[in-house]
Amino acid sequence: MADKKIIHSDNAPAAIGPYSQAVQVGNLVFMSGQIPLNPETMEVITESFEAQTVQVFENLKAVAEAAGGSLENVVKLNIYMPDLGNFAKVNEVMERYFSAPYPARAALGVKELPKGVDVEVEGILAL
């Protein structure tokens, strides 16, 4: 197996379990799911679904930059939401962080997410 490099950013929330923020293998970086935690306080952002989604993408951005890339390098996203009725808002927020050509994406409805948040996003970068 290729060498694994652990990616860490102090500008993203610390892992809240036995996992890394991201792992690089070759030119691919596998970013763990980010929830709307403020990295400084480790508190959940609760103002609105939009605010939660913005925080999630800010966290992903920080991890991507720690890996030596940016969100422009994202090739695949998986988005998890207990309420798929928020899908349009996710699209609106994503357009602030991504431009065409957009990454591949899946959106999945789930029963619940860690800490009761409304959105979680994981991604893969190609550097």
C-alpha positions as CSV (number, residue, x, y, z in Angstrom):
1,M,0.0,0.0,0.0
2,A,1.2,3.5,-0.7
3,D,2.4,5.6,2.2
4,K,-0.3,7.4,4.1
5,K,0.3,11.0,5.2
6,I,-2.0,12.4,7.9
7,I,-3.3,15.9,7.3
8,H,-4.1,18.2,10.2
9,S,-5.2,21.8,10.4
10,D,-5.6,23.9,13.6
11,N,-8.1,26.0,11.5
12,A,-10.5,23.0,11.4
13,P,-12.1,21.2,14.4
14,A,-10.0,18.6,16.1
15,A,-11.2,15.1,15.5
16,I,-13.9,14.0,18.1
17,G,-13.1,10.3,17.7
18,P,-10.5,7.9,16.5
19,Y,-9.9,9.4,13.0
20,S,-7.8,12.0,11.2
21,Q,-9.1,15.2,9.6
22,A,-7.7,13.8,6.3
23,V,-5.4,11.2,5.0
24,Q,-3.3,11.6,1.8
25,V,-2.4,8.6,-0.3
26,G,-0.5,9.5,-3.5
27,N,-2.1,12.6,-5.0
28,L,-5.5,11.9,-3.4
29,V,-6.6,13.4,-0.1
30,F,-9.6,11.8,1.7
31,M,-11.2,14.4,4.0
32,S,-13.2,13.1,6.9
33,G,-16.8,14.4,7.4
34,Q,-17.0,17.9,8.8
35,I,-19.8,19.1,10.9
36,P,-20.5,22.7,11.8
37,L,-18.1,22.9,14.7
38,N,-16.3,26.2,15.4
39,P,-12.6,25.1,15.5
40,E,-11.7,27.6,18.2
41,T,-14.5,26.7,20.7
42,M,-15.5,23.2,19.4
43,E,-19.1,24.4,19.8
44,V,-21.8,23.6,17.2
45,I,-22.9,26.6,15.1
46,T,-26.7,26.7,15.6
47,E,-27.9,30.0,14.2
48,S,-29.4,28.5,11.0
49,F,-29.0,25.8,8.5
50,E,-27.1,28.2,6.2
51,A,-24.7,29.1,9.0
52,Q,-24.1,25.5,9.7
53,T,-23.4,24.8,6.0
54,V,-21.0,27.7,5.7
55,Q,-19.1,26.5,8.8
56,V,-18.8,23.0,7.3
57,F,-17.3,24.4,4.0
58,E,-15.0,26.7,6.0
59,N,-13.8,23.6,7.9
60,L,-13.3,21.6,4.7
61,K,-11.5,24.6,3.1
62,A,-9.0,24.7,6.1
63,V,-8.3,20.9,5.7
64,A,-7.8,21.2,2.0
65,E,-5.4,24.1,2.5
66,A,-3.5,22.1,5.1
67,A,-3.1,19.4,2.5
68,G,-1.5,21.9,0.1
69,G,-4.6,22.3,-2.1
70,S,-7.9,24.2,-2.1
71,L,-11.5,23.5,-2.6
72,E,-10.8,23.8,-6.3
73,N,-9.1,20.4,-6.0
74,V,-12.2,18.7,-4.7
75,V,-13.3,15.9,-7.1
76,K,-16.0,14.3,-4.9
77,L,-18.3,15.4,-2.1
78,N,-20.7,13.4,0.0
79,I,-23.3,15.5,1.8
80,Y,-25.4,14.0,4.7
81,M,-28.6,15.7,6.0
82,P,-31.4,14.5,8.2
83,D,-33.8,16.8,6.2
84,L,-33.3,16.7,2.4
85,G,-35.6,19.7,2.2
86,N,-32.4,21.7,2.9
87,F,-30.9,20.6,-0.4
88,A,-31.6,24.0,-2.2
89,K,-29.8,25.8,0.6
90,V,-26.8,23.5,0.3
91,N,-26.6,24.3,-3.4
92,E,-26.8,28.0,-2.7
93,V,-23.9,27.8,-0.2
94,M,-21.9,25.5,-2.4
95,E,-22.0,28.2,-5.2
96,R,-20.1,30.5,-2.8
97,Y,-17.2,28.0,-2.5
98,F,-17.1,26.2,-5.9
99,S,-17.3,27.2,-9.6
100,A,-17.7,25.1,-12.7
101,P,-16.6,22.5,-13.4
102,Y,-18.2,21.3,-10.1
103,P,-17.1,18.2,-8.2
104,A,-19.0,15.0,-8.4
105,R,-21.5,14.8,-5.5
106,A,-23.9,12.7,-3.6
107,A,-26.5,13.9,-1.1
108,L,-27.9,11.4,1.3
109,G,-30.8,11.6,3.8
110,V,-29.8,10.2,7.1
111,K,-31.6,9.6,10.4
112,E,-29.3,11.7,12.5
113,L,-25.8,13.2,12.6
114,P,-23.2,13.6,15.4
115,K,-24.1,16.3,18.0
116,G,-27.6,16.6,16.4
117,V,-26.3,18.9,13.5
118,D,-28.2,19.4,10.3
119,V,-25.4,18.8,7.8
120,E,-22.1,16.9,7.4
121,V,-19.8,16.9,4.3
122,E,-16.8,14.7,3.4
123,G,-14.7,15.0,0.3
124,I,-11.9,13.8,-1.8
125,L,-9.2,16.1,-3.3
126,A,-6.9,15.4,-6.2
127,L,-3.7,17.3,-5.9
